[in-house]
Amino acid sequence: QVQLVESGGGLVQAGGSLRLSCVFSGRHFSSYIMGWFRQAPGKEILESEFVGGVNWSGSDTMYEDSVKGRFTISRDNAKNTVHLEMNSLKPEDTAVYYCAAGGPLAWSKKEYDYWGQGTQVTVSS
């Protein structure tokens, strides 16, 4: 059974930075694609936006256009952890951020199998 627990959310001023972490519990962390999604205020969870993903080894990443150059995803397979480094934060980045894990379809179709409970990020103007 896979469990994902996010941490690191909080309140930050525009232009600031936050680092989110997600700890994976279960087997074979390194066999999963890991990703981050966010649910903006007023949106349903099914409308969550893909933020970015990292492949099995951490050698390749992908990002949604609005966060490119500001957000960085990394993973530590020895610690079963994935991070989302967020810089130059904007008020429109305010959302609940979810960590997710998936198989090959996560990379090609952004279809993920397991989700965390989310962590709130609020960016004030």
Phi, psi and chi 1 to 4 in degrees:
 res  aa     phi    psi   chi1   chi2   chi3   chi4
   1 GLN       -  130.0 -177.8   71.1   14.0      -
   2 VAL   -95.2  132.7  171.7      -      -      -
   3 GLN  -128.4  141.5  -69.7 -172.8  -31.6      -
   4 LEU  -126.1  131.4  -57.1  170.4      -      -
   5 VAL  -128.8  117.7  177.9      -      -      -
   6 GLU   -91.5  155.0  -56.5   94.9  -24.3      -
   7 SER  -153.9  167.1   63.0      -      -      -
   8 GLY   104.8   -5.3      -      -      -      -
   9 GLY   -69.7  170.3      -      -      -      -
  10 GLY   165.4 -166.2      -      -      -      -
  11 LEU  -103.9  130.7  173.4   64.1      -      -
  12 VAL  -142.6  150.4   63.2      -      -      -
  13 GLN   -78.4  154.9  -71.5 -171.7  -27.8      -
  14 ALA   -55.1  137.6      -      -      -      -
  15 GLY    92.0  -11.4      -      -      -      -
  16 GLY   -83.5 -173.7      -      -      -      -
  17 SER  -133.1  152.3  -61.3      -      -      -
  18 LEU  -143.7  152.7  -82.4  176.1      -      -
  19 ARG  -124.8  115.6 -172.8 -170.9 -163.9 -146.9
  20 LEU   -93.5  146.2  -54.7 -175.8      -      -
  21 SER  -127.1  152.6  -62.9      -      -      -
  22 CYS  -138.2  122.0  171.3      -      -      -
  23 VAL  -101.2  129.0  176.7      -      -      -
  24 PHE   -97.7  128.2  172.9  102.6      -      -
  25 SER  -115.5  131.0  -63.9      -      -      -
  26 GLY   141.1 -166.6      -      -      -      -
  27 ARG  -101.7  152.1  -60.6  177.0   66.9 -177.4
  28 HIS    58.7   50.0  -51.4  -53.6      -      -
  29 PHE   -52.1  -41.2  171.9   67.7      -      -
  30 SER   -69.5   -7.1   60.7      -      -      -
  31 SER   -92.7   -0.9   68.6      -      -      -
  32 TYR  -104.8  139.0  -73.4   92.2      -      -
  33 ILE   -71.7  137.1  -59.5  -67.1      -      -
  34 MET  -116.6  140.4  -61.9  -59.7  -63.0      -
  35 GLY  -142.7  169.2      -      -      -      -
  36 TRP  -127.4  138.3  -70.8   91.9      -      -
  37 PHE  -127.0  163.5  -71.5   75.6      -      -
  38 ARG  -141.3  143.2   62.3 -173.8 -179.8 -174.8
  39 GLN  -111.6  109.3  178.8 -172.6    8.0      -
  40 ALA   -73.4  158.1      -      -      -      -
  41 PRO   -57.3  135.9  -24.8   33.8      -      -
  42 GLY    83.8   -4.5      -      -      -      -
  43 LYS   -99.6  149.7  -63.3  -80.3 -169.2  178.1
  44 GLU   -75.8  156.0  -63.0  -68.0  -31.0      -
  45 ILE   -61.6  -31.1 -168.5  167.1      -      -
  46 LEU   -69.2  -14.0  -69.0  179.1      -      -
  47 GLU   -95.6   12.4  -61.4  176.0  -78.6      -
  48 SER   -57.8  142.5  -66.9      -      -      -
  49 GLU   -95.6  134.4  176.1 -174.0   43.3      -
  50 PHE   -67.6  128.2  174.5   74.9      -      -
  51 VAL   -97.0  -48.6  174.6      -      -      -
  52 GLY   178.9  170.2      -      -      -      -
  53 GLY  -147.2  162.8      -      -      -      -
  54 VAL  -134.0  141.1   60.2      -      -      -
  55 ASN   -78.2 -176.0   70.4  -13.9      -      -
  56 TRP   -59.1  -41.7  -59.8  -83.9      -      -
  57 SER   -91.3  -14.5   65.9      -      -      -
  58 GLY    89.6    4.8      -      -      -      -
  59 SER   -82.5  -14.0   61.5      -      -      -
  60 ASP  -138.8  142.6 -161.5    4.3      -      -
  61 THR  -135.5  160.6   53.5      -      -      -
  62 MET  -139.2  150.1   62.2  169.3   65.7      -
  63 TYR  -139.0  150.9  -60.6   96.2      -      -
  64 GLU   -69.2  146.2 -168.2  -90.4  -28.2      -
  65 ASP   -56.5  -38.1  -75.0  -12.6      -      -
  66 SER   -71.7  -12.7   67.9      -      -      -
  67 VAL  -111.6   -5.5  -53.1      -      -      -
  68 LYS   -57.9  133.7  -76.6 -179.7 -179.7  176.6
  69 GLY    85.7  -12.5      -      -      -      -
  70 ARG  -113.6  -34.9  -61.2 -170.9  -61.7  123.6
  71 PHE  -108.5  145.8  -69.7   11.1      -      -
  72 THR  -135.7  129.7  -57.2      -      -      -
  73 ILE  -105.0  137.4  -63.3  174.8      -      -
  74 SER  -142.7  162.6   61.3      -      -      -
  75 ARG  -138.6  152.7   68.0 -171.7  -65.1  162.4
  76 ASP  -124.9  100.4 -175.0  -21.8      -      -
  77 ASN   -68.6  -22.6  -74.6  -14.7      -      -
  78 ALA   -73.3  -24.5      -      -      -      -
  79 LYS  -112.4    6.7  -63.7 -177.8  178.4  179.0
  80 ASN    52.2   44.8  -74.3   10.5      -      -
  81 THR  -133.4  144.7  -57.6      -      -      -
  82 VAL  -127.6  143.9   61.7      -      -      -
  83 HIS  -121.8  151.7  -59.1  -73.7      -      -
  84 LEU  -126.3  106.6  177.2   63.4      -      -
  85 GLU   -89.8  121.5 -174.0   78.5   34.1      -
  86 MET  -118.7  118.7  -56.0 -174.9  -65.7      -
  87 ASN  -118.5  164.5  -61.8  -47.4      -      -
  88 SER    48.5   48.5  -58.4      -      -      -
  89 LEU   -65.1  145.5  -78.0  162.1      -      -
  90 LYS  -120.4  156.4  -55.0  174.3 -178.5  179.8
  91 PRO   -55.3  -32.6  -29.5   36.8      -      -
  92 GLU   -72.2   -5.9   51.3  -96.5   43.7      -
  93 ASP   -83.1   -6.3  -66.2  -42.0      -      -
  94 THR   -59.5  125.7  -66.0      -      -      -
  95 ALA  -177.6  169.8      -      -      -      -
  96 VAL   -90.0  126.5  177.1      -      -      -
  97 TYR  -102.2  129.8  -77.0   72.3      -      -
  98 TYR  -116.0  138.3  -64.8   91.4      -      -
  99 CYS   -91.9  144.5  173.0      -      -      -
 100 ALA  -142.5  154.4      -      -      -      -
 101 ALA  -130.8  142.7      -      -      -      -
 102 GLY  -157.9  174.9      -      -      -      -
 103 GLY   -90.4 -156.8      -      -      -      -
 104 PRO   -56.6  -33.5  -27.2   35.4      -      -
 105 LEU   -66.5  -18.7  -70.9  179.0      -      -
 106 ALA   -65.6  -33.6      -      -      -      -
 107 TRP   -80.4  -42.6 -164.9 -106.5      -      -
 108 SER   -84.3  -32.9   59.2      -      -      -
 109 LYS  -127.7    5.6  -63.1 -173.8  176.3 -177.8
 110 LYS    56.8   36.3  -59.2 -178.9 -179.8   64.8
 111 GLU  -102.1  113.3  -66.4  179.6    1.8      -
 112 TYR  -110.9  152.4  -74.5   75.0      -      -
 113 ASP  -101.4  -30.4  -57.3  -53.2      -      -
 114 TYR  -129.3  144.3  -57.6   98.7      -      -
 115 TRP  -134.9  146.8  -62.4   76.8      -      -
 116 GLY   -85.3 -175.6      -      -      -      -
 117 GLN   -86.8  -15.0  -67.3  -61.1  -55.4      -
 118 GLY    96.7  155.2      -      -      -      -
 119 THR  -137.4  136.6 -174.7      -      -      -
 120 GLN   -81.9  131.8  176.0   70.1   47.9      -
 121 VAL  -120.5  124.2  171.0      -      -      -
 122 THR  -123.8  125.1  -57.9      -      -      -
 123 VAL  -112.8  118.5 -175.5      -      -      -
 124 SER   -92.6  148.4   62.5      -      -      -
 125 SER   -89.4      -   56.8      -      -      -
